């Protein structure tokens, strides 16, 4: 399995002294600026110090930046932020890979202001959650939830209390994990969580069916509590207040991020990693002074460490078990971020070249000349490019793990070696912070079962066989908490990638038409504000209209986007909205070409004018529940096949059946990168029983494995090329013929497996889909051809040997391919064209059955354009538009790769008698 360290392994010095910077500069010279060529020895020391300081300090700088942002946009220090909504494709500047399968609660603790008391409520309904507490270096120091509470005999029918003690607290320096506090209501026993830095990060995750409004409402109630119910909800207060009153007061939930000018200013200042070396190291230097590196303690200080107190020796219950691969006695306990004197000395010696010191912070050397400062800045840019390349590459594993990268050891708690600082840095870049394996293992992949890169130009499936049959039902994942699979879109142009995908809104299987909107006198729609409304992502929120409505300008069973919102001053429980028919994402631009959509950065189109309809008119609708993830919380709605297996369908277009099993993949953007996607599995509270994902994978086979048998997630199986589903346009005569020749009047050609071609585009007319049964037949394909360009282009179709465009053993891009394609045109004498710009022409194309046809465009300028980018200088000019149309650009060098100059849509398919 390749991880962040494996990627850097060829450059990791054997003496654990870090990386071979000289070798990295040679190997990745394309990432280095011209200033980093021909370096002197002293200049190379600047590059070496900068690279290693970024690797070591990235997590600390990140938590400092996140804290500045979170305390200004979400909740102040020592307060809880309890968002009412789930992460979605509209989230702006969220942590990478936002988790749509949980509800979050976050907080930034400042223990300089005194110890805190955390209240966790009674949990008689057995709600699942993980309340993780991390130090400023993203090492987990505490994990509270059903897993640890059950082992510490914490009661589930009354509140529990935890004392969060910072480094200056007398409770931190003691050797007890329980203490009794005298309060106004008598003595209270509280559990101690030692937090090794003055500032700490709370990231709590609550399991819920995030595709069910009622389930989310119940989880919100559990999190928030009620003011009139003592001890309810998750609450936090100072130790002084707790001792004075004997209780933790109810806090009115802070559920909405600020959207005012102050918040926007904070987003601009703290919402992204600094673009300059000085900016980054100024932040890192301040962070070091805010959260000094913890000191090591005397070995043997602790002999009985509770499960909720997290350290290196209890983060993986399989590998840390007595006799396991990585057993550590409790006498070895050290604060996870603590450094020895020799480690501190070595880091300070290395970092001194650029003016960084772990105690004093950062001051740029005063004796540097302009060349030194230029190298410093270029070194920082090189470091970031190198990290971006590494994190993009390591999202997948090896064949032995079905190409899943499984991080199940030294995750969430990181030993203080360069080997593991690399892992820690990768986690910070990839997801902000990680659970310890006992709480959650997150395998990721960007590869299919053959090792090819995942692309939404193809359809895929994940088949989940039942692992066990229990009284509570069938288990499909090795988790006591829950499991899920999420689709992400990598985007090398953003620090916040990978993103959730916009296409998630097109799976409507989990959306109910259960709301109503009424038109006001001034053209707004008034509706009840949903419980999970999110002000910060209001614009672009999608809804689906029902069949019951009489507002002109809004069609039934259509998706619209919120274009604007306004408070309803007559009733705070209502919302006033305007709608748009479109949403335009913002794209990262690579070499002048728009590519991958940037999460949360788009905007809805113009508002629809509803003035032609009388006030008081209404319509039914439903707020769309984007299906970004599917898992065990949806198990009662996931379809099971005849063998008892759950087959998840990963594709850009809606499948013809099992729609509750559909995980949409990306369907917007241009170029190959816009189709790349990543799958992340999540297993919360992994089981220790065989098979277990907590075990190490040692061998390619399983028969000779001693001890625990590792669980490996099922492969992502590549199926068919995504292509025009012309068989869905069959008329009655066509279905009759199909019935006569195959014994069935329906067909699903997309269930097969096609050869992989990274540049293939399914802009094809496939009449081969009945396994040869259509040989000898002829078909009329009715079409609409729209032109939106100055050129009068000619559209041809040529016969190919497979769906990727093979012609006589020639592949697109091969020498002689275009000539072979021209020779195979079926309408060479009758090209399809449209003489009028901004118009649509309708016609009929007759084709032989049992064959596949691919388009070819000849432009006014004489250029020949084909769907596969290798035929057009690696520029992608064709794309699918839904399942019945394709569009294309008609200029290779226009810089306008929006694939919108011509559009060919199939409108009907009938056999010729």
Secondary structure as the mmCIF struct_conf table of DSSP 4:
data_model
#
loop_
_struct_conf.conf_type_id
_struct_conf.id
_struct_conf.beg_label_comp_id
_struct_conf.beg_label_asym_id
_struct_conf.beg_label_seq_id
_struct_conf.end_label_comp_id
_struct_conf.end_label_asym_id
_struct_conf.end_label_seq_id
HELX_RH_AL_P HELX_RH_AL_P1 UNK A 4 UNK A 8
HELX_RH_3T_P HELX_RH_3T_P1 UNK A 9 UNK A 11
STRN STRN1 UNK A 12 UNK A 12
TURN_TY1_P TURN_TY1_P1 UNK A 14 UNK A 15
BEND BEND1 UNK A 16 UNK A 17
STRN STRN2 UNK A 19 UNK A 19
HELX_RH_AL_P HELX_RH_AL_P2 UNK A 21 UNK A 27
TURN_TY1_P TURN_TY1_P2 UNK A 28 UNK A 28
HELX_RH_3T_P HELX_RH_3T_P2 UNK A 29 UNK A 31
BEND BEND2 UNK A 32 UNK A 32
HELX_RH_3T_P HELX_RH_3T_P3 UNK A 34 UNK A 36
BEND BEND3 UNK A 37 UNK A 38
HELX_RH_AL_P HELX_RH_AL_P3 UNK A 41 UNK A 73
TURN_TY1_P TURN_TY1_P3 UNK A 74 UNK A 74
TURN_TY1_P TURN_TY1_P4 UNK A 77 UNK A 78
STRN STRN3 UNK A 81 UNK A 81
BEND BEND4 UNK A 84 UNK A 85
TURN_TY1_P TURN_TY1_P5 UNK A 89 UNK A 90
BEND BEND5 UNK A 93 UNK A 93
HELX_LH_PP_P HELX_LH_PP_P1 UNK A 94 UNK A 95
BEND BEND6 UNK A 96 UNK A 97
TURN_TY1_P TURN_TY1_P6 UNK A 100 UNK A 101
STRN STRN4 UNK A 102 UNK A 110
HELX_RH_3T_P HELX_RH_3T_P4 UNK A 111 UNK A 113
STRN STRN5 UNK A 116 UNK A 120
TURN_TY1_P TURN_TY1_P7 UNK A 124 UNK A 125
STRN STRN6 UNK A 129 UNK A 135
TURN_TY1_P TURN_TY1_P8 UNK A 136 UNK A 137
BEND BEND7 UNK A 138 UNK A 138
STRN STRN7 UNK A 140 UNK A 145
HELX_RH_AL_P HELX_RH_AL_P4 UNK A 146 UNK A 151
TURN_TY1_P TURN_TY1_P9 UNK A 152 UNK A 153
BEND BEND8 UNK A 156 UNK A 158
STRN STRN8 UNK A 160 UNK A 165
TURN_TY1_P TURN_TY1_P10 UNK A 167 UNK A 168
BEND BEND9 UNK A 169 UNK A 169
HELX_RH_AL_P HELX_RH_AL_P5 UNK A 170 UNK A 173
BEND BEND10 UNK A 174 UNK A 175
BEND BEND11 UNK A 177 UNK A 177
STRN STRN9 UNK A 178 UNK A 183
TURN_TY1_P TURN_TY1_P11 UNK A 184 UNK A 185
STRN STRN10 UNK A 186 UNK A 194
BEND BEND12 UNK A 196 UNK A 198
STRN STRN11 UNK A 199 UNK A 207
TURN_TY1_P TURN_TY1_P12 UNK A 210 UNK A 211
HELX_RH_AL_P HELX_RH_AL_P6 UNK A 213 UNK A 224
TURN_TY1_P TURN_TY1_P13 UNK A 227 UNK A 228
BEND BEND13 UNK A 229 UNK A 229
TURN_TY1_P TURN_TY1_P14 UNK A 230 UNK A 231
BEND BEND14 UNK A 233 UNK A 233
STRN STRN12 UNK A 235 UNK A 238
HELX_RH_AL_P HELX_RH_AL_P7 UNK A 239 UNK A 245
BEND BEND15 UNK A 246 UNK A 247
STRN STRN13 UNK A 254 UNK A 254
BEND BEND16 UNK A 256 UNK A 256
BEND BEND17 UNK A 260 UNK A 260
HELX_RH_AL_P HELX_RH_AL_P8 UNK A 261 UNK A 270
BEND BEND18 UNK A 271 UNK A 272
BEND BEND19 UNK A 275 UNK A 276
HELX_RH_AL_P HELX_RH_AL_P9 UNK A 277 UNK A 290
BEND BEND20 UNK A 291 UNK A 291
HELX_LH_PP_P HELX_LH_PP_P2 UNK A 292 UNK A 294
STRN STRN14 UNK A 295 UNK A 295
HELX_LH_PP_P HELX_LH_PP_P3 UNK A 296 UNK A 296
TURN_TY1_P TURN_TY1_P15 UNK A 299 UNK A 300
BEND BEND21 UNK A 301 UNK A 301
BEND BEND22 UNK A 303 UNK A 303
TURN_TY1_P TURN_TY1_P16 UNK A 307 UNK A 308
STRN STRN15 UNK A 309 UNK A 309
HELX_RH_3T_P HELX_RH_3T_P5 UNK A 312 UNK A 314
BEND BEND23 UNK A 315 UNK A 315
TURN_TY1_P TURN_TY1_P17 UNK A 317 UNK A 320
BEND BEND24 UNK A 321 UNK A 321
TURN_TY1_P TURN_TY1_P18 UNK A 322 UNK A 323
BEND BEND25 UNK A 324 UNK A 324
TURN_TY1_P TURN_TY1_P19 UNK A 325 UNK A 326
HELX_RH_3T_P HELX_RH_3T_P6 UNK A 330 UNK A 332
TURN_TY1_P TURN_TY1_P20 UNK A 336 UNK A 337
STRN STRN16 UNK A 339 UNK A 339
HELX_RH_AL_P HELX_RH_AL_P10 UNK A 341 UNK A 351
HELX_RH_3T_P HELX_RH_3T_P7 UNK A 352 UNK A 354
TURN_TY1_P TURN_TY1_P21 UNK A 355 UNK A 355
STRN STRN17 UNK A 356 UNK A 357
TURN_TY1_P TURN_TY1_P22 UNK A 358 UNK A 360
STRN STRN18 UNK A 361 UNK A 362
TURN_TY1_P TURN_TY1_P23 UNK A 366 UNK A 367
HELX_RH_AL_P HELX_RH_AL_P11 UNK A 370 UNK A 393
TURN_TY1_P TURN_TY1_P24 UNK A 394 UNK A 395
HELX_RH_3T_P HELX_RH_3T_P8 UNK A 399 UNK A 401
TURN_TY1_P TURN_TY1_P25 UNK A 402 UNK A 403
STRN STRN19 UNK A 405 UNK A 405
BEND BEND26 UNK A 409 UNK A 410
BEND BEND27 UNK A 412 UNK A 413
BEND BEND28 UNK A 416 UNK A 417
HELX_RH_AL_P HELX_RH_AL_P12 UNK A 418 UNK A 431
BEND BEND29 UNK A 432 UNK A 432
TURN_TY1_P TURN_TY1_P26 UNK A 437 UNK A 439
STRN STRN20 UNK A 440 UNK A 441
STRN STRN21 UNK A 444 UNK A 445
STRN STRN22 UNK A 447 UNK A 447
TURN_TY1_P TURN_TY1_P27 UNK A 449 UNK A 450
BEND BEND30 UNK A 451 UNK A 451
HELX_LH_PP_P HELX_LH_PP_P4 UNK A 452 UNK A 452
STRN STRN23 UNK A 453 UNK A 453
HELX_LH_PP_P HELX_LH_PP_P5 UNK A 454 UNK A 454
STRN STRN24 UNK A 455 UNK A 455
TURN_TY1_P TURN_TY1_P28 UNK A 456 UNK A 457
STRN STRN25 UNK A 458 UNK A 464
STRN STRN26 UNK A 468 UNK A 470
TURN_TY1_P TURN_TY1_P29 UNK A 471 UNK A 472
STRN STRN27 UNK A 473 UNK A 475
BEND BEND31 UNK A 477 UNK A 478
STRN STRN28 UNK A 479 UNK A 479
BEND BEND32 UNK A 480 UNK A 481
STRN STRN29 UNK A 483 UNK A 489
TURN_TY1_P TURN_TY1_P30 UNK A 492 UNK A 493
TURN_TY1_P TURN_TY1_P31 UNK A 495 UNK A 496
HELX_LH_PP_P HELX_LH_PP_P6 UNK A 497 UNK A 497
BEND BEND33 UNK A 498 UNK A 498
STRN STRN30 UNK A 499 UNK A 500
HELX_LH_PP_P HELX_LH_PP_P7 UNK A 501 UNK A 501
HELX_RH_3T_P HELX_RH_3T_P9 UNK A 502 UNK A 506
TURN_TY1_P TURN_TY1_P32 UNK A 509 UNK A 510
STRN STRN31 UNK A 515 UNK A 519
TURN_TY1_P TURN_TY1_P33 UNK A 521 UNK A 522
BEND BEND34 UNK A 523 UNK A 523
HELX_LH_PP_P HELX_LH_PP_P8 UNK A 524 UNK A 524
STRN STRN32 UNK A 525 UNK A 528
HELX_LH_PP_P HELX_LH_PP_P9 UNK A 529 UNK A 530
TURN_TY1_P TURN_TY1_P34 UNK A 531 UNK A 532
HELX_RH_3T_P HELX_RH_3T_P10 UNK A 535 UNK A 537
TURN_TY1_P TURN_TY1_P35 UNK A 539 UNK A 540
STRN STRN33 UNK A 542 UNK A 549
TURN_TY1_P TURN_TY1_P36 UNK A 552 UNK A 553
TURN_TY1_P TURN_TY1_P37 UNK A 556 UNK A 557
STRN STRN34 UNK A 559 UNK A 567
TURN_TY1_P TURN_TY1_P38 UNK A 569 UNK A 570
TURN_TY1_P TURN_TY1_P39 UNK A 572 UNK A 573
STRN STRN35 UNK A 574 UNK A 580
BEND BEND35 UNK A 581 UNK A 581
STRN STRN36 UNK A 583 UNK A 584
STRN STRN37 UNK A 587 UNK A 590
TURN_TY1_P TURN_TY1_P40 UNK A 591 UNK A 592
STRN STRN38 UNK A 593 UNK A 597
HELX_LH_PP_P HELX_LH_PP_P10 UNK A 598 UNK A 598
TURN_TY1_P TURN_TY1_P41 UNK A 599 UNK A 600
STRN STRN39 UNK A 603 UNK A 604
HELX_LH_PP_P HELX_LH_PP_P11 UNK A 606 UNK A 606
STRN STRN40 UNK A 607 UNK A 607
HELX_LH_PP_P HELX_LH_PP_P12 UNK A 608 UNK A 609
TURN_TY1_P TURN_TY1_P42 UNK A 611 UNK A 612
BEND BEND36 UNK A 613 UNK A 613
TURN_TY1_P TURN_TY1_P43 UNK A 615 UNK A 616
STRN STRN41 UNK A 618 UNK A 623
BEND BEND37 UNK A 628 UNK A 628
STRN STRN42 UNK A 629 UNK A 631
HELX_RH_3T_P HELX_RH_3T_P11 UNK A 632 UNK A 634
TURN_TY1_P TURN_TY1_P44 UNK A 635 UNK A 637
BEND BEND38 UNK A 638 UNK A 638
STRN STRN43 UNK A 640 UNK A 640
TURN_TY1_P TURN_TY1_P45 UNK A 642 UNK A 643
BEND BEND39 UNK A 644 UNK A 644
STRN STRN44 UNK A 646 UNK A 651
BEND BEND40 UNK A 652 UNK A 653
BEND BEND41 UNK A 656 UNK A 657
HELX_RH_3T_P HELX_RH_3T_P12 UNK A 659 UNK A 661
STRN STRN45 UNK A 662 UNK A 664
BEND BEND42 UNK A 670 UNK A 671
HELX_RH_3T_P HELX_RH_3T_P13 UNK A 672 UNK A 675
STRN STRN46 UNK A 676 UNK A 676
STRN STRN47 UNK A 678 UNK A 684
BEND BEND43 UNK A 685 UNK A 685
STRN STRN48 UNK A 686 UNK A 686
BEND BEND44 UNK A 688 UNK A 691
STRN STRN49 UNK A 692 UNK A 692
TURN_TY1_P TURN_TY1_P46 UNK A 693 UNK A 694
BEND BEND45 UNK A 695 UNK A 695
BEND BEND46 UNK A 700 UNK A 702
TURN_TY1_P TURN_TY1_P47 UNK A 703 UNK A 704
BEND BEND47 UNK A 707 UNK A 708
HELX_LH_PP_P HELX_LH_PP_P13 UNK A 709 UNK A 709
STRN STRN50 UNK A 710 UNK A 710
HELX_LH_PP_P HELX_LH_PP_P14 UNK A 711 UNK A 711
HELX_LH_PP_P HELX_LH_PP_P15 UNK A 713 UNK A 715
STRN STRN51 UNK A 717 UNK A 721
HELX_LH_PP_P HELX_LH_PP_P16 UNK A 722 UNK A 722
HELX_RH_3T_P HELX_RH_3T_P14 UNK A 726 UNK A 729
STRN STRN52 UNK A 730 UNK A 730
HELX_RH_AL_P HELX_RH_AL_P13 UNK A 732 UNK A 742
BEND BEND48 UNK A 743 UNK A 743
BEND BEND49 UNK A 745 UNK A 745
HELX_RH_3T_P HELX_RH_3T_P15 UNK A 749 UNK A 751
BEND BEND50 UNK A 752 UNK A 752
TURN_TY1_P TURN_TY1_P48 UNK A 758 UNK A 759
STRN STRN53 UNK A 764 UNK A 766
TURN_TY1_P TURN_TY1_P49 UNK A 769 UNK A 776
STRN STRN54 UNK A 778 UNK A 787
BEND BEND51 UNK A 789 UNK A 791
STRN STRN55 UNK A 794 UNK A 800
BEND BEND52 UNK A 801 UNK A 802
TURN_TY1_P TURN_TY1_P50 UNK A 803 UNK A 804
STRN STRN56 UNK A 807 UNK A 807
TURN_TY1_P TURN_TY1_P51 UNK A 808 UNK A 809
STRN STRN57 UNK A 810 UNK A 810
HELX_LH_PP_P HELX_LH_PP_P17 UNK A 811 UNK A 811
TURN_TY1_P TURN_TY1_P52 UNK A 812 UNK A 813
BEND BEND53 UNK A 814 UNK A 814
TURN_TY1_P TURN_TY1_P53 UNK A 815 UNK A 816
HELX_RH_AL_P HELX_RH_AL_P14 UNK A 817 UNK A 823
TURN_TY1_P TURN_TY1_P54 UNK A 824 UNK A 824
STRN STRN58 UNK A 825 UNK A 825
BEND BEND54 UNK A 826 UNK A 827
TURN_TY1_P TURN_TY1_P55 UNK A 828 UNK A 829
BEND BEND55 UNK A 830 UNK A 830
STRN STRN59 UNK A 832 UNK A 832
BEND BEND56 UNK A 835 UNK A 836
TURN_TY1_P TURN_TY1_P56 UNK A 837 UNK A 838
STRN STRN60 UNK A 839 UNK A 848
BEND BEND57 UNK A 849 UNK A 850
STRN STRN61 UNK A 852 UNK A 858
TURN_TY1_P TURN_TY1_P57 UNK A 860 UNK A 861
STRN STRN62 UNK A 864 UNK A 866
BEND BEND58 UNK A 867 UNK A 868
HELX_RH_3T_P HELX_RH_3T_P16 UNK A 869 UNK A 872
TURN_TY1_P TURN_TY1_P58 UNK A 873 UNK A 874
STRN STRN63 UNK A 878 UNK A 881
TURN_TY1_P TURN_TY1_P59 UNK A 882 UNK A 884
STRN STRN64 UNK A 885 UNK A 888
BEND BEND59 UNK A 890 UNK A 890
TURN_TY1_P TURN_TY1_P60 UNK A 892 UNK A 893
BEND BEND60 UNK A 894 UNK A 895
BEND BEND61 UNK A 898 UNK A 899
BEND BEND62 UNK A 901 UNK A 901
STRN STRN65 UNK A 902 UNK A 911
#
